[in-house]
Amino acid sequence: MNKRYDQAVKLHGKSSDFLHFVYPTPSFTFYICYYKTLVNSNSLNQYILPTVHGLTNTSIQKIYEELPFSDRTILTDYEEMTKKLLMGYIMLFNPTEDACIALQVIQTESRSIEAPQIEFSVIGPKESFIESLDTNIMLIRRRLPLTQLRVEEYIIGNVTQTRCVVMYIENIANPINIAHMVKRITSLNTDVITDSTSMTQLMEDNKYSLFPQFIETERPDRLVHVLSAGGIAVIADGSSQAFSGPATLGQFIVAYEDYYLPWHIGSFFRILRILAILFSILITPMYIAVLTYHYQLIPTLLLDPIISSRISLPFPPFMEVIFMELTIELLREAGARLPSKIGQTIGIVGGIVLGTAAVQAALTSNILLILVALSALSSFTVPIFHMSNTIRVLRYPFIFAASMLGLVGILICACFLLTHLLRLKSLGTPFLQPFYPLRPQDWMDSIIRAPLNDFKNRQTLNRPLFKSKKRKLKPLQDIDE
């Protein structure tokens, strides 16, 4: 009996999907073990067993040379054998040596590549990432056939042992940013990592900020654009989204479809999104502030409609707005959790029925109902889902500030927000660049999207933040210390 084989059987044999058996041949006897749920059994029966059946030399090295597999390794360390078994390898032992041969015949089951569901676009490629790490890397390499494209693999999660890769283009990505990203990934000390979203929450510069500090995307073309601009991408096995950094606030309002449209149209849509975000955050706080403290600002022609819509309401504007905002959030959350067809019905029918009933029951005014509906609609214009959630939550501090101090409260809340954004960083990079620090050369792809042939220089995150000659970069070993 082989000692290593005996140890493997004692450790793994309690699991019903662990198979181990003795395979006799005319010349000697093999010991084979593997997890049947992780292994492609057809490869075992068609290639491995027929090959070893005809061998006459029992040495591990000779068997290794004869096996028709590219991914095969001779292992002597028992812990490494255990790790390979759990990753979907077949172990071959012979009676005379403690070493074994690990053959990768992993059972791969994954869904096909589909159109993006979250970042859908009318124009452009219709491919999105799936839960297979190797497939996702293929989607990137097919678009970036460069020898400078680096892919570094790491294992994270003490229990889940999740594979993830860091991707960047050498000589374009900033080495400081690469060191930041790698150090944060290797220092993750958690048991369960099943999705890239879990990683972003553990790796953010400011874990208490409402704003996402990494760009999460399901589109390979967006990730390719980020890599070519000097960004660093991370893809985790089992996740249908990748994330990249450093991220800036302007990147969250960019839909990649903008680059497939004429620059006039793309710029118009970007400006429209910015106005929609401001409208979504400020319209209901402004409603509270004006009706509660600054009714002198209401135009004379609007006084009659507002008075007639509120004359029978028992609640102040603040309670009215909170009631309607929470109702909209409940409808949105219920629609997201239900099956797609039922969710659409709940959203449409529920919104119409509840809105009409609320106005008829004198719980809210019809003017506020229109403003809240437009505010919710405006929040959907943000291309990145996590930033859309931030806009939804960010509205409430402004509502409370407007209820206490009116327009002054909105101004104070805006100052706090701007201060927070000025201090916020992503991988040590200012969140508000290219506006802080000032980079006019990058404005061509910020609020507006200039014609593509006017991009004379690559918009890259590899440039130094400041042009001072006295500034010195930190040594790589001092990062995050």
PyMOL commands that set and color helices and strands:
alter all, ss='L'
color gray80, all
select helices_A, chain A and resi 3-12+41-53+60-66+78-87+133-143+175-186+196-203+220-228+249-253+256-260+263-292+295-297+300-310+317-337+340-360+366-379+385-405+407-423+440-442+452-454+476-478
alter helices_A, ss='H'
color red, helices_A
select strands_A, chain A and resi 18-24+29-35+72-75+89-93+100-104+149-156+162-169+215-217+232-236+242-245+425-426+429-430
alter strands_A, ss='S'
color yellow, strands_A
deselect
rebuild
show_as cartoon
